[in-house]
Amino acid sequence: MTTDDLPTVLVLPGYQNSGPEHWQSHWERGDPRLVRVEQADWDRPLLTDWAAALDRAVREQSAERSREHSRERSGPVVLAAHSLGCVTVAHWAARAGAAARALVRGALLVAPADIDTVEIEELVNFRPIPLLPLPFPSTVVASSDDPYCTLDRARLLARGWGSRLVEAGPRGHLNAASGLGDWPEGRALLADLS
């Protein structure tokens, strides 16, 4: 794989964004291929807004890579999502057009939030979580003691999405509080999708 073939990685944080000690933020530092999908409101997320932001980012990054490399085709994109970001990917993939979905090479879906059962009022508009197969390769990473999604539910989501499931053991919500730092195991999973 040449440098030109390396994908842009769109980083999709969850509810309330990812702070400086989150693995997503660690990954963004020092790697210009990683681009955070910014949301208008991290504390009061609206599914329509979040999915639209992802759609714009996929199209813009793909077009930007195409211009940079003077290619006829668009550049590849990989998604690195956490928590509500995973649910956003599932909704986007279920609604986006085939051309937009074809721009995504793969998705790393870490600690998907089970918003169908977690009672956080701001997240109810993301219900129900689509359980349709994703149209690109994907890996779900789940912890055995995630307070926002049981391992059984993570298994169900992975099956519904057609994703490979990686069980990470007791690591909480796989966020900053989990102390993952740069999380090399996650980087390796992302590389497998690139």
C-alpha positions as CSV (number, residue, x, y, z in Angstrom):
1,M,0.0,0.0,0.0
2,T,1.4,3.4,-1.0
3,T,1.1,6.5,1.1
4,D,-1.5,7.7,-1.4
5,D,-3.6,4.7,-0.6
6,L,-3.7,5.4,3.2
7,P,-7.1,6.5,4.1
8,T,-8.3,9.6,5.9
9,V,-9.6,8.5,9.3
10,L,-12.7,10.3,10.5
11,V,-12.9,10.4,14.2
12,L,-16.4,10.2,15.6
13,P,-16.6,10.9,19.4
14,G,-19.7,10.2,21.4
15,Y,-21.9,12.2,23.7
16,Q,-20.1,15.2,25.2
17,N,-17.1,14.7,22.9
18,S,-13.7,13.1,23.7
19,G,-11.4,15.0,26.0
20,P,-7.6,15.3,25.7
21,E,-6.9,11.9,27.5
22,H,-9.3,9.9,25.4
23,W,-7.7,7.5,22.9
24,Q,-9.3,9.3,20.0
25,S,-7.6,12.5,21.0
26,H,-4.2,10.7,21.5
27,W,-4.5,9.3,18.0
28,E,-5.3,12.7,16.5
29,R,-2.2,14.2,17.9
30,G,0.7,13.7,15.5
31,D,-1.3,12.0,12.7
32,P,-2.6,14.4,10.1
33,R,-4.7,11.6,8.5
34,L,-7.1,11.7,11.5
35,V,-9.8,14.3,11.3
36,R,-12.4,14.8,14.0
37,V,-16.0,15.1,12.8
38,E,-17.2,18.2,14.7
39,Q,-20.8,18.3,15.9
40,A,-22.8,21.5,16.5
41,D,-23.8,20.4,20.0
42,W,-22.0,17.7,21.9
43,D,-24.3,18.0,24.9
44,R,-27.7,17.9,23.2
45,P,-27.1,15.7,20.2
46,L,-29.7,15.4,17.5
47,L,-29.5,12.4,15.2
48,T,-30.3,14.3,12.1
49,D,-27.5,16.8,12.8
50,W,-24.9,14.2,13.7
51,A,-25.7,12.0,10.7
52,A,-25.6,15.0,8.4
53,A,-22.2,16.1,9.8
54,L,-20.8,12.6,9.2
55,D,-22.2,12.6,5.6
56,R,-20.6,16.0,4.9
57,A,-17.2,14.8,6.4
58,V,-17.2,11.6,4.4
59,R,-17.9,13.5,1.1
60,E,-15.5,16.4,1.9
61,Q,-12.6,14.3,3.0
62,S,-12.9,11.9,0.1
63,A,-13.1,14.8,-2.3
64,E,-10.1,16.6,-0.7
65,R,-8.0,13.5,-1.0
66,S,-9.0,13.1,-4.6
67,R,-7.9,16.7,-5.3
68,E,-4.6,16.3,-3.4
69,H,-3.7,13.2,-5.3
70,S,-5.1,14.3,-8.7
71,R,-7.1,11.1,-9.0
72,E,-10.1,10.3,-11.0
73,R,-11.6,8.4,-8.0
74,S,-12.3,9.6,-4.5
75,G,-9.9,8.9,-1.7
76,P,-10.7,6.2,0.9
77,V,-12.1,7.0,4.3
78,V,-12.1,4.9,7.5
79,L,-14.3,5.7,10.5
80,A,-13.0,5.5,14.1
81,A,-16.1,5.8,16.3
82,H,-16.7,5.7,20.0
83,S,-20.0,5.3,22.0
84,L,-22.8,7.4,20.4
85,G,-20.4,7.9,17.4
86,C,-21.0,4.1,16.7
87,V,-24.7,4.6,16.8
88,T,-24.4,7.6,14.4
89,V,-22.4,5.4,12.0
90,A,-25.2,2.7,12.0
91,H,-27.9,5.4,11.4
92,W,-25.9,7.1,8.7
93,A,-25.2,3.8,6.9
94,A,-28.8,2.9,7.0
95,R,-29.9,6.2,5.3
96,A,-27.0,7.4,3.2
97,G,-26.9,6.8,-0.5
98,A,-24.9,4.1,-2.1
99,A,-22.3,6.5,-3.5
100,A,-21.6,8.0,-0.1
101,R,-21.4,4.6,1.6
102,A,-19.0,3.4,-1.1
103,L,-16.5,6.0,0.0
104,V,-16.0,4.3,3.4
105,R,-13.4,1.5,3.5
106,G,-14.2,0.3,7.0
107,A,-15.2,1.3,10.5
108,L,-13.8,0.7,14.0
109,L,-16.8,0.9,16.4
110,V,-15.6,1.1,20.0
111,A,-17.9,0.7,23.0
112,P,-21.2,1.3,21.2
113,A,-23.7,3.0,23.6
114,D,-26.9,1.0,24.0
115,I,-29.2,4.0,23.8
116,D,-32.2,1.7,23.4
117,T,-31.8,0.8,27.1
118,V,-29.7,3.5,28.7
119,E,-31.9,6.2,30.0
120,I,-30.2,9.5,29.1
121,E,-32.8,11.9,27.9
122,E,-30.6,13.7,25.4
123,L,-30.0,10.4,23.5
124,V,-33.5,9.2,23.1
125,N,-33.8,10.7,19.6
126,F,-31.2,8.2,18.4
127,R,-33.6,5.3,19.2
128,P,-33.9,2.6,17.9
129,I,-30.4,1.5,16.9
130,P,-30.5,0.1,13.4
131,L,-29.4,-3.5,13.2
132,L,-28.8,-3.6,9.5
133,P,-25.5,-5.0,8.1
134,L,-23.0,-2.2,7.4
135,P,-22.0,-2.0,3.8
136,F,-18.3,-1.9,4.7
137,P,-16.0,-4.1,6.9
138,S,-16.3,-3.2,10.6
139,T,-15.0,-4.2,14.0
140,V,-16.9,-3.7,17.2
141,V,-14.8,-3.5,20.4
142,A,-16.7,-4.2,23.6
143,S,-15.8,-4.3,27.2
144,S,-17.2,-6.9,29.6
145,D,-18.1,-4.2,32.2
146,D,-19.2,-1.2,30.1
147,P,-21.8,0.7,32.1
148,Y,-23.5,1.8,28.9
149,C,-23.7,-1.5,27.0
150,T,-23.7,-5.1,28.2
151,L,-21.5,-7.6,26.5
152,D,-24.5,-9.5,25.3
153,R,-26.0,-6.4,23.8
154,A,-22.7,-5.6,22.1
155,R,-22.7,-9.1,20.6
156,L,-26.2,-8.5,19.3
157,L,-25.1,-5.1,17.7
158,A,-22.0,-6.7,16.1
159,R,-24.1,-9.5,14.7
160,G,-26.7,-7.1,13.3
161,W,-24.1,-4.9,11.8
162,G,-22.2,-7.8,10.3
163,S,-19.1,-6.7,12.3
164,R,-16.2,-8.7,13.7
165,L,-16.4,-8.6,17.5
166,V,-13.4,-8.0,19.7
167,E,-14.0,-8.5,23.5
168,A,-11.6,-6.3,25.4
169,G,-12.2,-7.7,28.9
170,P,-13.1,-5.5,31.8
171,R,-12.1,-2.1,30.5
172,G,-15.1,0.1,31.4
173,H,-16.5,2.3,28.6
174,L,-13.1,2.2,26.7
175,N,-12.8,6.0,27.2
176,A,-10.4,8.3,29.0
177,A,-11.4,6.8,32.4
178,S,-10.3,3.4,31.1
179,G,-6.7,4.7,31.0
180,L,-6.0,3.4,27.5
181,G,-3.8,6.3,26.5
182,D,-2.6,5.9,22.9
183,W,-4.2,2.4,22.9
184,P,-1.9,0.4,20.6
185,E,-4.3,-2.5,20.4
186,G,-7.0,-0.2,19.0
187,R,-4.5,1.2,16.5
188,A,-3.8,-2.3,15.3
189,L,-7.5,-3.0,14.8
190,L,-7.8,0.3,12.9
191,A,-4.8,-0.7,10.7
192,D,-6.6,-4.0,9.8
193,L,-9.5,-1.9,8.4
194,S,-7.3,0.5,6.5
